[in-house]
Amino acid sequence: MPWPVKSGHWKDVADGSILEFYQKAPPEANTPRDAYSRMQAENLKWHTDKVSALFGRTDIDETDMKLVNTVAQVVIQLRKEAQNRVKQ
């Protein structure tokens, strides 16, 4: 599974490395709405109900699911921050 961290490895999945990835890896957002749209798409991708289908795996173990939850929580946080910037 390609994890959203610089190395792409599961062992590097942590709140800080996920935040860094999303701050540096995606293309610049021209507007707050662009940033929100990008994070909304990531939110849908990393939703715990969708990740099995996205990566074609039905055998996601408990350890991987904990990592998916970590990613999902960070993505939700970033989406909320982007949404708040849209409202300003």
C-alpha positions as CSV (number, residue, x, y, z in Angstrom):
1,M,0.0,0.0,0.0
2,P,1.5,3.4,-0.9
3,W,1.4,5.4,2.3
4,P,1.2,9.2,2.2
5,V,4.6,9.8,3.7
6,K,7.9,10.8,2.1
7,S,9.3,7.3,2.1
8,G,6.0,5.6,1.2
9,H,6.7,3.0,3.9
10,W,4.3,1.9,6.6
11,K,6.9,2.2,9.3
12,D,7.1,6.0,8.7
13,V,3.3,6.6,9.1
14,A,2.8,9.1,11.9
15,D,0.8,12.3,12.3
16,G,3.9,14.5,11.7
17,S,5.1,12.7,8.6
18,I,1.6,12.6,7.1
19,L,1.2,16.4,7.7
20,E,4.6,17.0,6.1
21,F,3.7,14.9,3.1
22,Y,0.5,16.8,2.4
23,Q,2.1,20.1,3.0
24,K,5.0,19.5,0.6
25,A,3.9,16.8,-1.9
26,P,0.7,18.1,-3.6
27,P,0.9,20.8,-6.1
28,E,0.3,24.3,-4.9
29,A,-3.4,25.2,-4.4
30,N,-4.2,28.5,-6.1
31,T,-7.2,29.1,-3.9
32,P,-8.5,27.9,-0.6
33,R,-11.3,26.1,-2.5
34,D,-8.6,24.2,-4.5
35,A,-7.0,23.1,-1.3
36,Y,-10.3,22.0,0.1
37,S,-11.2,20.1,-3.1
38,R,-7.8,18.3,-2.9
39,M,-8.3,17.3,0.7
40,Q,-11.9,16.3,0.1
41,A,-10.6,13.8,-2.6
42,E,-8.0,12.5,-0.1
43,N,-10.6,12.2,2.5
44,L,-12.7,10.0,0.3
45,K,-9.6,8.0,-0.8
46,W,-8.5,7.3,2.8
47,H,-11.9,6.7,4.3
48,T,-11.7,3.4,6.2
49,D,-14.6,1.9,4.3
50,K,-13.1,2.7,0.9
51,V,-9.4,1.8,1.3
52,S,-9.9,-1.9,0.7
53,A,-11.6,-1.3,-2.6
54,L,-9.1,1.4,-3.6
55,F,-6.1,-0.9,-3.2
56,G,-7.9,-4.0,-4.3
57,R,-7.3,-5.7,-1.0
58,T,-9.9,-7.4,1.1
59,D,-7.4,-8.7,3.6
60,I,-6.4,-5.5,5.4
61,D,-5.1,-6.6,8.8
62,E,-5.5,-4.8,12.1
63,T,-2.1,-3.2,11.9
64,D,-2.7,-1.7,8.5
65,M,-6.2,-0.6,9.5
66,K,-4.7,1.3,12.4
67,L,-2.3,3.1,10.0
68,V,-5.3,3.8,7.7
69,N,-7.1,5.3,10.6
70,T,-4.1,7.5,11.4
71,V,-4.0,8.8,7.8
72,A,-7.8,9.3,7.8
73,Q,-7.7,11.4,11.0
74,V,-4.9,13.6,9.7
75,V,-6.7,14.0,6.3
76,I,-9.9,15.0,8.1
77,Q,-8.0,17.6,10.1
78,L,-6.4,19.1,7.0
79,R,-9.8,19.1,5.2
80,K,-11.4,20.9,8.1
81,E,-8.6,23.5,8.1
82,A,-9.0,24.0,4.3
83,Q,-12.7,24.3,4.7
84,N,-12.3,27.0,7.4
85,R,-10.1,29.0,4.9
86,V,-12.8,28.7,2.3
87,K,-15.3,30.2,4.7
88,Q,-13.1,33.2,5.6
